[in-house]
Amino acid sequence: MEPFGAEQGIYKDVDVLDPEPDTYKPTELPEREDELSRIHSALRPITLGGSPRNILVYGPTGQGKTVGVDLKTEQLQQWADSESDVSLTVLRVSCKGAGKSWNVLAALVKQAREARYGKTVEKPRGPTKVELFEMLSDDLQAIGGMIIIVLDEIDGIQEDDYVLYELPRASIDSVSIGVIGITNDYQFHENLDADIRSSLGSREVVFSPYDADQLRDILARRAARALRDTYFEDEIKDSEHLQSDVLSGDVIPLCAALAGQDTGDARQAIHLLSTACDLALDDGSDIVTESHVRKAREEIQEETIGKGIRGETIQRKIALLTVLESELSGDAPEGTTQLYRRYKRFTKQIGADTYQQGTFREKLNDLAHGNILEGDRRGRGRGRGMTNMYSLSVDPDLVIDKVGDDNRLSQITERFE
């Protein structure tokens, strides 16, 4: 049995390679200077005696949206704290899984009361959403001054947009409110009611996916802080000037290339590098190599995606197979109607229940929420509404392998091998 305490090995500060900002949050985002500048411009009126602008921040997962907003609001808070005549309060709430305005308002009331009283309080229970908004207004008035409300993953509010309508329009004595919404959903703004859209999204900032060069520099900065004998030559903080005795030269370029070709997700790239370092530590190796990176990628896909696929219901597995067939035949991404035809053929082939198209669509959306499928809303054309298009976001071979473990579906997956 291995003893604890002797495994430091290549690490100097292991937390720096944790991709979650709750564990380690960078103090700079040089790849996002343009985006940070636009956020700065929307918040600048506060420093001029005016009111903050409302902002909607878009971009895929792992692009620095939340960290960027945090950096600028924290910088603004530091400025306000240094000014004797400025009162600024920042409230941050995650809307992920909220579903309804009630849950967001309850979280905001809790945040506001903690800011007001300087101690931890419980979320309110029982009031209606209208009563919650009145409670929030009372608390904000008691706090006073400039108040910025950050709603992370704002699309989690879904259909109930009461809070999105009321917050930007709130008129509270001695209070100026600015709302910053952060979302992965590029269609979120377009799907809002016109009145909400005009007030909530007065400024928009888009965080486009990182490219491989940017990911290399991000990983280099993390590596220099996290790993021993790893530093920047001439204090120039980019991948070309990184020197390391514990990373082979191809590790960071490979991590960046693999993440860049998938989603451009910095968290994915950092997770990959972190896992490769852990594998090197497990091997007792003093150097992280390309083989550790490739093994790490396989392990991550196996653990996070493979187990998820294997544990899915039979109906979700069949839905996944429709997208797999579409992908392998070169037709992806495909809409629900086309995939449903494949679904009916598969259910008939194995003697499974055939659900209605609406229920089938729910299965596809469940898989998209689990990051097994990529779901993209597109217009059908002028006046014809929107449709969901689906493609695989994981390796087809992984799908064949894990779904094929189910004896009921192996007769379908065998022809894909």
C-alpha positions in Angstrom: 0.0 0.0 0.0 1.3 3.4 -1.0 2.0 5.9 1.8 0.7 9.4 1.7 3.0 12.4 1.8 5.8 11.3 -0.5 4.1 11.9 -3.8 4.9 15.6 -4.5 7.1 14.6 -7.4 6.7 17.0 -10.3 4.2 19.3 -8.5 4.9 22.6 -6.9 1.2 23.7 -6.4 -1.2 21.0 -7.5 -4.3 23.2 -7.2 -3.2 25.4 -10.1 -4.0 22.5 -12.5 -7.5 22.2 -11.2 -9.7 23.5 -14.0 -12.5 24.7 -11.7 -12.3 28.4 -10.8 -13.5 27.7 -7.3 -10.1 26.0 -6.6 -7.8 28.2 -8.6 -8.8 31.4 -10.4 -6.2 33.1 -12.6 -5.4 36.8 -12.0 -5.1 37.6 -15.7 -6.6 36.6 -19.0 -4.3 38.0 -21.7 -6.1 36.1 -24.4 -9.3 38.0 -23.5 -8.1 41.6 -23.4 -10.7 42.7 -26.1 -13.6 41.0 -24.3 -12.5 42.4 -20.9 -12.2 45.8 -22.4 -15.9 45.6 -23.6 -17.0 44.6 -20.1 -14.9 47.4 -18.7 -16.7 49.9 -21.0 -20.1 48.7 -19.8 -19.1 49.1 -16.1 -17.2 52.4 -16.5 -20.2 54.7 -16.1 -20.1 53.8 -12.3 -16.7 55.5 -12.1 -18.2 58.6 -13.8 -21.1 58.9 -11.4 -23.5 57.1 -13.7 -25.3 53.8 -13.7 -23.8 50.5 -15.0 -25.0 49.1 -18.4 -26.6 45.7 -18.6 -24.5 43.1 -20.3 -25.0 39.7 -21.9 -21.8 37.6 -22.1 -21.9 34.6 -24.5 -19.5 31.8 -25.3 -19.0 28.0 -25.1 -17.9 26.3 -21.9 -14.3 26.9 -20.8 -13.8 30.2 -22.5 -13.1 32.4 -19.5 -16.5 34.1 -19.3 -17.2 33.7 -15.6 -13.5 34.4 -14.7 -13.5 37.5 -16.9 -16.6 38.9 -15.3 -15.3 38.1 -11.9 -11.9 39.8 -12.6 -13.6 43.0 -13.8 -16.2 43.2 -11.1 -13.5 42.5 -8.4 -11.3 45.2 -10.0 -14.3 47.6 -9.9 -15.0 46.7 -6.2 -11.4 47.5 -5.3 -11.8 50.9 -6.9 -15.1 51.6 -5.1 -13.7 50.5 -1.8 -10.9 53.1 -2.2 -13.4 55.9 -2.9 -15.1 57.4 0.2 -18.3 58.5 -1.7 -19.0 55.3 -3.7 -21.0 52.3 -2.5 -20.8 49.2 -4.7 -22.2 45.7 -4.0 -21.8 42.7 -6.4 -24.2 39.8 -6.0 -23.4 36.6 -7.9 -25.9 33.8 -8.4 -25.6 30.6 -10.5 -28.8 29.9 -12.4 -27.7 26.4 -13.4 -30.6 24.0 -12.9 -32.8 26.8 -11.5 -35.6 26.2 -14.0 -37.8 29.0 -12.6 -37.5 32.6 -11.6 -38.6 31.7 -8.0 -35.3 29.8 -7.4 -33.2 32.6 -8.8 -35.0 35.2 -6.7 -34.7 33.1 -3.5 -30.9 32.9 -4.1 -30.7 36.6 -4.7 -32.6 37.4 -1.5 -30.2 35.2 0.4 -27.2 37.0 -1.2 -28.6 40.4 -0.6 -29.4 39.7 3.0 -25.9 38.4 3.6 -24.5 41.6 2.1 -26.9 43.6 4.1 -26.4 42.0 7.5 -22.9 40.7 7.1 -23.7 37.1 8.2 -25.0 33.9 6.7 -28.7 33.5 6.3 -31.1 30.8 5.0 -32.9 31.0 1.7 -36.5 32.2 2.1 -39.2 29.5 1.8 -42.8 29.9 1.0 -43.2 33.4 -0.6 -44.5 33.7 -4.2 -42.1 35.1 -6.8 -43.8 38.5 -6.7 -43.3 38.6 -2.9 -39.7 37.5 -3.3 -39.1 40.3 -5.7 -40.6 42.8 -3.2 -38.3 41.3 -0.5 -35.3 41.7 -2.8 -36.2 45.3 -3.6 -36.4 46.1 0.2 -33.0 44.5 0.8 -31.4 46.3 -2.1 -32.8 49.6 -1.0 -31.4 49.0 2.5 -28.0 48.2 0.9 -28.2 51.3 -1.4 -25.7 52.6 -3.9 -24.6 50.8 -7.0 -25.5 47.1 -7.2 -24.3 44.7 -9.9 -26.2 41.4 -10.2 -24.3 38.6 -12.0 -26.5 35.8 -13.2 -24.2 33.0 -14.3 -25.6 30.4 -16.7 -28.6 32.6 -17.1 -30.2 30.3 -19.7 -30.9 27.9 -16.8 -34.0 30.1 -16.0 -35.6 28.6 -19.1 -39.2 29.5 -19.8 -40.1 31.5 -16.7 -38.5 34.9 -17.5 -40.2 36.9 -14.7 -37.0 37.8 -13.0 -35.4 38.8 -16.3 -38.2 41.2 -17.0 -38.3 42.7 -13.6 -34.7 43.1 -12.6 -33.5 45.4 -15.4 -36.6 47.6 -14.9 -36.5 47.8 -11.1 -36.8 51.3 -9.9 -35.6 51.5 -6.3 -34.9 54.7 -4.4 -31.2 55.4 -4.0 -30.2 52.3 -5.9 -28.7 51.8 -9.4 -28.8 48.2 -10.7 -26.8 46.6 -13.5 -27.4 43.0 -14.6 -24.7 40.8 -16.1 -26.0 37.6 -17.7 -23.5 34.8 -18.6 -24.6 32.0 -21.0 -23.3 29.2 -23.2 -26.4 29.6 -25.4 -25.9 31.9 -28.4 -29.6 31.7 -29.1 -30.6 32.8 -25.6 -30.9 36.5 -26.5 -33.0 35.8 -29.7 -35.4 33.5 -27.8 -36.2 36.2 -25.2 -39.3 38.3 -25.3 -38.7 41.6 -27.2 -39.2 43.8 -24.1 -36.7 41.7 -22.1 -34.2 41.6 -25.0 -34.2 45.4 -25.4 -33.4 46.1 -21.7 -31.3 43.1 -20.6 -28.9 42.9 -23.6 -28.0 46.6 -24.0 -24.4 45.5 -24.4 -23.2 42.1 -25.6 -19.8 40.5 -25.3 -18.9 37.2 -27.1 -16.1 34.9 -25.9 -15.2 32.9 -29.0 -13.5 29.5 -28.6 -9.8 29.6 -27.9 -7.5 28.4 -30.7 -4.6 26.0 -30.2 -2.1 28.8 -29.9 -4.0 30.5 -27.1 -4.5 27.2 -25.3 -0.8 26.6 -25.4 -0.1 29.9 -23.7 -2.8 29.2 -21.1 -1.4 25.8 -20.3 2.1 27.2 -20.1 1.1 29.8 -17.5 -0.6 27.1 -15.4 2.4 24.7 -15.8 4.9 27.4 -14.7 2.9 27.9 -11.5 2.0 24.3 -10.8 5.1 22.3 -11.6 8.6 22.3 -10.2 11.6 23.2 -12.4 9.2 24.9 -14.9 9.6 28.6 -15.6 9.5 31.3 -18.3 12.7 32.3 -20.0 13.2 36.1 -20.0 10.0 36.4 -18.1 7.9 36.3 -21.3 4.8 34.3 -20.4 4.0 32.3 -23.5 4.5 28.7 -24.5 7.5 29.5 -26.7 9.4 30.8 -23.7 8.4 28.0 -21.3 11.3 25.9 -20.0 10.7 22.7 -18.0 12.6 19.8 -16.7 9.5 17.8 -16.0 7.5 18.3 -19.2 8.6 16.9 -22.6 8.4 19.5 -25.3 5.4 18.0 -27.0 3.1 17.7 -24.0 1.6 21.2 -23.9 1.2 21.5 -27.8 -0.5 18.1 -27.8 -2.9 19.0 -24.9 -3.7 22.3 -26.7 -4.2 20.6 -30.1 -6.5 17.9 -28.7 -8.7 20.4 -26.8 -8.6 22.9 -29.7 -9.8 20.4 -32.2 -12.7 19.4 -29.9 -14.2 22.5 -28.4 -11.4 25.1 -27.7 -12.3 24.5 -24.0 -9.5 25.7 -21.7 -11.0 23.6 -18.8 -10.7 20.5 -21.0 -7.1 21.3 -21.9 -6.2 21.9 -18.2 -7.9 18.7 -17.2 -6.0 16.8 -19.8 -2.7 18.2 -18.7 -3.5 17.6 -15.0 -4.5 14.0 -15.7 -1.3 13.4 -17.7 0.8 14.8 -14.8 -1.1 12.5 -12.4 -0.4 9.5 -14.6 3.3 10.4 -14.7 3.3 10.6 -10.9 1.6 7.2 -10.7 4.3 5.7 -13.0 7.0 7.2 -10.8 8.2 9.1 -13.8 10.1 12.4 -13.4 8.9 13.6 -16.9 5.4 13.9 -18.4 5.5 12.6 -21.9 3.2 12.5 -25.0 2.2 8.9 -24.0 0.9 10.2 -20.7 -1.2 12.8 -22.5 -2.7 10.2 -24.9 -3.4 7.8 -22.0 -5.0 10.6 -20.1 -7.3 11.4 -23.0 -8.4 7.8 -23.2 -8.9 7.6 -19.4 -11.0 10.9 -19.3 -13.2 9.7 -22.1 -13.6 6.3 -20.5 -14.4 7.6 -17.1 -16.6 10.6 -17.8 -18.3 9.7 -21.0 -17.9 5.9 -21.2 -19.5 5.3 -17.8 -22.3 7.7 -18.7 -23.1 6.0 -21.9 -23.0 2.5 -20.4 -25.4 3.6 -17.7 -28.0 5.2 -20.0 -31.5 3.8 -20.4 -32.2 1.6 -23.5 -34.2 4.5 -25.1 -31.4 7.0 -24.7 -29.0 4.5 -26.1 -31.2 4.0 -29.1 -31.4 7.8 -29.5 -27.6 7.9 -29.3 -27.3 5.3 -32.0 -29.4 7.3 -34.4 -26.9 10.2 -34.2 -24.0 7.7 -34.4 -25.4 6.3 -37.7 -25.9 9.9 -38.9 -22.3 10.7 -38.1 -20.8 7.7 -39.7 -22.9 8.2 -42.9 -21.7 11.8 -43.2 -25.2 13.3 -42.6 -24.6 14.9 -39.2 -25.7 17.2 -37.9 -29.3 16.1 -38.5 -32.6 17.4 -37.2 -35.1 15.5 -35.0 -37.4 14.5 -37.8 -34.6 12.8 -39.8 -33.2 11.1 -36.7 -36.7 9.9 -35.6 -36.9 7.9 -38.9 -33.7 6.1 -37.9 -35.1 5.6 -34.4 -38.2 3.9 -35.6 -36.1 1.6 -37.7 -33.9 0.6 -34.7 -36.8 0.1 -32.3 -38.5 -2.2 -34.8 -35.2 -4.1 -35.4 -34.8 -5.0 -31.7 -38.4 -5.1 -30.7 -38.3 -2.1 -28.3 -41.1 0.3 -27.6 -41.4 3.2 -30.1 -42.0 6.5 -28.4 -43.6 9.6 -29.9 -41.3 12.1 -31.6 -41.6 14.6 -28.8 -40.4 12.0 -26.2 -37.6 11.0 -28.6 -36.5 14.6 -28.8 -36.4 14.7 -25.0 -34.0 11.8 -25.0 -31.7 13.6 -27.5 -31.8 16.7 -25.3 -30.9 14.6 -22.3 -27.8 13.3 -24.1 -26.9 16.8 -25.2 -27.1 18.1 -21.6 -24.8 15.2 -20.7 -22.3 16.4 -23.3 -22.6 13.2 -25.2 -24.3 14.9 -28.1 -23.9 18.4 -29.5 -27.2 20.2 -29.8 -27.5 23.3 -32.0 -30.6 25.4 -32.6 -30.9 26.6 -36.2 -33.6 28.4 -38.2 -35.6 26.5 -40.8 -35.9 29.5 -42.9 -37.9 32.7 -42.8 -41.2 32.2 -40.9 -40.6 28.5 -40.3 -39.2 28.6 -36.7 -36.3 26.9 -35.2 -35.1 23.3 -35.2 -32.6 21.3 -33.1 -29.6 19.8 -35.0 -27.6 17.0 -33.3 -24.2 15.5 -33.8 -21.8 13.5 -31.7 -19.5 15.3 -29.2 -17.6 12.1 -28.3 -15.5 9.5 -30.2 -17.8 7.3 -32.4 -15.7 4.2 -31.4 -16.4 5.0 -27.7 -20.1 4.9 -28.5 -19.9 1.7 -30.4 -17.9 0.1 -27.6 -20.1 1.2 -24.7 -23.5 0.8 -26.3 -22.3 -2.5 -27.7 -21.9 -3.8 -24.2 -25.7 -3.9 -24.0 -26.7 -7.3 -25.5 -30.0 -5.8 -26.7 -28.2 -3.4 -28.9 -25.2 -5.3 -30.0 -26.9 -6.4 -33.3 -27.1 -2.8 -34.3 -23.6 -1.7 -33.2 -21.9 -4.7 -34.8 -22.5 -3.3 -38.3 -20.8 -0.1 -37.3 -17.5 -1.8 -36.3 
